[in-house]
Amino acid sequence: MKPVYKTKKLTKAQKKAYKPYALPEFPIYRTFPIEKDGRYFYLVGQIKIDEEDHFMQWMVLDDEGTMVDKETARPIHESYMAWEWARTLSDSLIPLLEEREQLHPDSEALEQLIRWSAEQLKQRLHEDDTEEILEYITLFRNKTMREHDILRFLYELRNVVRRTESEGYLSEPNAAQIRKLWKELQEAYQPWIIQLFTIDSITFQRFSIQLEKAKDSQERKYAYNTFLERNYIRTTASSISHLLDYFDGDWNYLLNWHFEKTRIDPDNPKPPISFKGKYKPYPVLKKIYQAMIYAIIPLEALLFLGTWNIGILITIGVQLVVFIPILQQYWMWATLHLIFQWKEILKDKSMVIARFEVKDMGSTTDSKTFAVLAVITGGIMHIFLRNWMVLSIFLIVAGLLYGYGVLADRTSLSWTKVEFHESWIKVGPLEVWSHLVRGVSWTDEQTLEIDMRKDNGPLKVQFKPEDKEAAVEALEKWCEKNGRSMAG
């Protein structure tokens, strides 16, 4: 079932009003009708779909496609966000809290579990998160006893949400009821939410992984249930907080921030974000990607069905396994590039703490790895095609890649620039936002390792000896501003 609360189907008047403010590449959506004073209004804005959907660069339009003033836009925005939060939170939390009502853990056993988990993590990670994890004990001792009331509010919110979805628009009475219930829910729930967010996200995540491995007792299930509760609250907030990268449980601050920072101001130009630098050829790659998906591969499939030529099938396989993922990944990073620029503007944190010329320790390794992959791919294709020309091409490519890796390691080719911005780090063309960084550490006298929250290995860069002292100072400032710790 398609969601009724937002759609890409804009009227001609809405498209005309929004077009001058549109950002490149992001899809444009509008909300369902939102009633106020007997009239219908719409939020029209752009959404980036990755882990979350969120309106950005938005405006409020009336039925005729005219942008309304700030005073009129505020209650429309508040009504929609209360609706969005109520919908997401009631769907996710009701089953969770219902499950927790059935759990009756022993308080002493729960305390022992938390102490044991803290010690296990300290031994395994060689990091002292013990004190922070032990805050769980205080957390559970101070836990709100009003879960029954919270569930009642959530049930009522879910009923209003379902009624609104069946009607296909947000009526004024429904909007007023949602805002009233949301306010009452916050009064009962907010003290517990704030406590949940006093513990650092990374520590919380590590503890949850420890618990998830063996949910074989009331205590483990209870503690893990609480971790999921925090996750669902953050997911709900992320419908707009994804652009802020910060949520401590204060819904009102988040709502006001989103209204003031991401609403289109007709007196100011749209943000100057673009595909400059590394992503300049992106539009060409996008066309190639679309041509392969919608034309070349379907045509090759038809030729294979007509000829049953194994060579055509292998060509399709290579395209699907090698070229399509590469183009798709490039597309994704190009769009993220826009998000990074947009966040930088919204945060008002465009100041660069320091810049350095460094040696990229990973570039030569990547080049040699791709060389090996090229040899393997060429060998497999030669086995099926028995074509020495194809093998020769792949061997030449592999030789060039490996040669570049060796040459770059011994010359200035592997040298690039590192910039420490207040809220992110830029290594060459790669932009690493602060929430993607798990930690930073010095692995030796001059080599910095940036541990990212991904399956691939960390980034490693080597500073010049004369830059080491300044680099340490810049990194300390970056860690302080972004709540990270520096090891080594």
N, C-alpha and C positions, 0 to 999 in steps of 0.2 A: 504493500500500500504506500503510495507516494505521500510525503508530508504535505499537509494543507497549509502550514503556517509560512512557507516560503516557496517561491517559484521563480523561474527564469522568464516567464511570460510577461513582459512589460508592454504597456500600451504605447502607441506612437508618441503621445504627449510625455509620458514618463521617460522614454528613450531620449527624446529631444532635450528635456530638462537636465538629464544626467550626463549626457555625452561629453559636454565641455569639462567635466570633472573626473572622467573615468581614468583609472590607472591602467597601464599596459598589462595584458595577459590575464588578469584576474576576472573570473566570471561575475556577472551582474545579476543580483536577485532583488526581488521585492517581497515584502511580507504580505500576508492576507490582509483584508480590510480591517482597520482598527477604528472603532466608533468613538466619537467624542462630540458632544453638543449636537447630536443629530446629524453629523457629517462623517464621512469616511476618509481616513488618512492611511498612508503607506510609508514604511521605511524602505528606501531604495538604496542599496549599497553593494559593495563587492565582498566576496567571500573567498578565502583561500582554504582549499580542502586538503589538509594533511592529517594531523591527528584530531583537529577540531575544526568546526565551522564557526566563523565569527564575522559579524558585520564590521566593515571598516570603510572609511571614505563614504559615509552614508549621509542621506538627507531625508527629510520628511516632506512628502508631496501630498496635495489634496486630490480630490477626484478629477480635477481638470489638469493635473500635472504641474501645478504651481508650487514652488518651494515655500514653505511656511516660515515664519520668523522663529527666533530662538525660544521665546516664551511659549509658543504653541507647540513647538517640537518636543520640549522637555517632558510633558506628561504622556505624550504618545510613545516616546522612547522608554519612559519608565514602565508604562503598561506592557509594552512588548517584552522588555527584559524580565519583568516579574513573571509573565507568562512562560517565557523560555526557561527560566530557572525553575519555576514550579513544575513544568513538564518533565525536565531532566531529573530533578532531585526526587520527585515522587516515584518515577519509574524505577530508579536505581536503589533508593534507600528503603522503600517499603519492604521488599523481600528480605533485605539484609537485617533490618530491625526486627522483623517478625521472627527470623531465625534466632537472633540474639535473645529474644524473650524466652526462648525455650532452653537457653543455656544457663546453668547455675554453677559457675566455677567456684572452687574453694579458694578463698582469698590468700591463704598461706601458700597453697600450691602454685597459685598464679605468680606470687612474688618470687618463689624459688625458680620458676620457669624463666622469668625475666632476668634474674641474676645469672642463671646458667647460660642463657643465650648471649648475654653481654660478655661473659668470659670466653665463650666459644668464638665469638666474632673477634675478640681481641687477639686470641691465639692464631686464628686463621689469617687475619688481615694485617696483623702486626701494627694495628692502629688503636689508639686508646679512645674508643667511642663509649667506653663503659659508663661514665657518668651520665652521658646524654641518654643512653638506652635505659638506665635506671630511673630516668624521669617517668618512664612508663608506670612505675609503681605508684608515684604520686598521682599520675594521670588517672589510674583506675580507682584510687582511693577517693578522688574528688569527682568521680563521674556523676553526671546529672542523674537524678532519680525520676526525671520527668519523661522517660521514653514513651510511656503510654500516651501522654499529651502530645508529644511530637508526632507519634504515629497518627493520632486523631487529626491533627492539622494536615498531615500528608495525605490521608484518605480524602479529606474534604477538597484539598487542592487537586488531587487526581480526578475527582468527580467533575470539578469545574473545567479542567483541561479537556476531559473527554466530551463534555457537553459542547465546549467551544469548537473542538475538532469536528463534531457532527454537524454543527451549524455552518462551519466554513468561514467564520469571521469572528473577531473579538468584539463582542457587544459591550456597551458601556457598563451595564450591570455586572457582567462577568468580569470585566477588567477591574471594577471597584472591589468585587469580592476577592479576586486573586491578590490584589494589593493589600487588602485587610488581613487575609489569612497569612500572607507572606510576612507581614509585620508581626503578627502574633507568633508565628513560627520562629522568627528571629529572637524575639524576647525570651522564648523558652529554650532555644537551641544554641544561641550565640555564645554563652559562657563555655560550653563544651567544645564548640568549634574552635574557639580561640585557643583552648588548651591543646587540642589536637595539632594545631599548627605551631606550637611552641617548639616542637622537636624538629631538627633539621631534616630536610627531605631525604638526603642520602642515607643518614642514619636510620630513618624510618624504613627506607627501602631494604637496607641490609638486614634489619631485624625481621622484616616480613618474609624475606627469602629463607631465613633460618627457621621461621615458624611453618612455612608452607611445606617444607620437606617432610614433616611428620605431624599432620593434624589429627593425632590419634587420641586426644584427650579433650575434655571440656575446656581446660585452660588454654590449650593451643588454639582451639577453634574460636574461643572468645577473643583472644588477643589478635588473631588474624582477621577476624570479622571487623575489629576496630580499624585495622590498617586499611581494609577495603572501604570502610566508611569514609576515611580521610581521602582516599583516592577518588571516590565518587563525588565528594564535595568539591574537590579540585577540578574534576572534569566538568562539573556543572558551572563553576566559576569561569572555566577556560573558554566558554562561549564568547567571552570578551577579554578575559585576562591573558589570553595567549599573546596578545600584542604588548602586554605590560610585563610579562615574565615574573609577576609578583602577586601573591595573594596570601594574606595572613588571617583571613576570616572576616574581614571588614567588607561586607557587601555594599554598604552605602558609599564608601570611598571608591570602590571599583566602579559602581554605577556612574558616579559623578565624573570620574576620570575618563571613562569611555565617552560620555556625552561631550565633555569639553575638548578632548583630544582627537577624536576620530570623526566628529560631525563636520560636514562640509561648511566652511564659512565663505559665503559668496564674495566677501571683500578680500579674501586671500587666495593666491594661486594654488593649484594642486601641488602636492609634494613633488620635487624634482627627482623621481626615481626612474632609472633607465637600465638598459642592458649594455652598459659601457664596459670597457676593459675586456676581461677574459670572455665574457658572454656576448660580445659584439656579433659573432657569426651565428648566434642562436636562431634567429628567424630562418636562416637558410637550412640549418639542421632540422628545424621543426618541419619545414616543407618536405625535406627528404624523408623524415620519419613518417609523415602523413602519407606521402606517395608510396612508401614501402608497405604500410599497413593497409591502405585502401585500394591500391592499384597493382603494384609490382607483385607482391606475394599472392594475391588472389588470381592474377593472370598466370603466374607460374604454376599455381595449383591446378588451374584448368588445363594447362599444357601437359602437366604430369598425368592427369586423368585421361587425356587424349593420346598420349604417347607411351606412358608407363616407363619413362626414361629415369633410371635410378640417379643419374647425374643431376636432374632437375630437383629431385627430392632432397639430395644432399645439399644443394644450393639453398633450398628453402630452409633446411635445418640449420645451416651455418648462419643464415640471416636471423633466424629466430633465436638462436643460442648466443650469437656473438654480437651482431650489429644492432639489432633492435634493443637489447638491454643497455648497450653503450649509449645509444641516442636517447633512450628513455631516462637514463641516469643523468645525462647532460641537461635534459629538459628540466628535470626535478631540481638540480642544483641552480640552474638559471632562475627558476621561480623563487627558490629560497634566497637567492641573491637580492631579489626585489624585496622580499620580506625583511631581510637584514637592513636594507636601506630605509625601509618604512619605519621599522622599530627605532632605528638610530634617530630619525627625525622626531618621532613621537616622544622619545625619552629625553630629548634635548641634551643628549650626551654625545656630541660629535667631536669632543675634544680628544686629541691624541696625546696620551701620557708620554710616549717615547717611541722612536723608530730606530731600528738597528738593521745592519746588513749581516745576514747569518747564512750558514751552510745547511741546506736541507738534507738531512741524513737519510730521508726516506725516498728521495727522488731516484737515486741510483739503484736502490733495491727494487723499486717498482719497475724500472726500465728493464732490468735483468730478468725479473719474473715474467714480464710480458714477452720477452724474447723466448723464454722456455715454452710458454704457452703457444707462441706462434709456430715453433718447431713441432710441437705435438699435434696442433691442428693441421699443419701442412702434411705431416706424416699420415694422419688418419684419412685426409682427403685423397692422398696419393694411393693409399691401399684400395679405395673404392673406385677412383677415376682412372688409375694407371696413367696419369698425365704428369710428365716430368716438368712441364711449364708451371703448373700450379704449385708443385713442391718447390721449384726454384724461387718463385715469387715469395713464398712464405719464408724460405731460408734467407733470402736477401733482407726481408723485413726484420727477421730475427737477428741477423748480423748487425743491421743498423741500430736496432734497439740495444743490443748488448754492447756494441761499440760506444754508443752514447753513454751508457751506464758507466763504462770504464773511463771514458774521456771526462765525463762530468765529475767523477770522483777525484780526478787529478788536476782539474782546471777550475775556472770560475763559473762554469756552466751550472753547477749545482747551488750557486749562491743566489739568495733571494732576500727579500725584505720582510721583517716582522714589525708589525705595528701593535702596540698596546693601546687600544681605545678604552674608555672608561667602562664600557659594558660588553666588549668583545675583543678577540684577538684575531689579527689578520696575518696569516702566514702565506706570503706570495699572493696568489689570487684567492686562496681559500679563507673564508670568513667563518670563524668559530664563535658562536654566541655563547655568553657566559653559562647559560643553563645546559649547554652541551658538554661543558668541561667538568669532569669528575674530580680532577686534581692536577696539580703541576709539581714537578720535582726536578732537582738537579741530579742527574745520573753520574756525572763526573764534574770536574772543575769548570768546564765550559759548555756542557751539553744539557739542554733543557728538554724535558719530556712532558708533553701535554696529553693527559689521559682523557680521551673522549668517550662519551657514553654510546659506543658502537661496538659491533662485533670485531671490527678491524683493529689493527694495532695502534698505539699512540703515535702522535706526531713527535719527531725529534729534530731539534735544530741546534747547531753549534755556533756559539758566539765567538767573536774575536777576543783574544785575551784582554785587550785594552778596553773592551766594552762590558766585561763581566760585572764590574762594580755597579755601573749605571743600570745594567739589565736587572740585577738583583733588586735595586731600589725601585725600578719601574714595576717589576713583578709584585713586589710587596704592596705597592699602591693599588695595583689591579686586584689583588687578592682581598685587600681590605674593603674595597668598594663593592666587591661581588660575593663576599662571604665565603671565600675559598681559603684553603690552607696551603702553604708551600713547604715541601719537604726537601731535605738535602742541603 
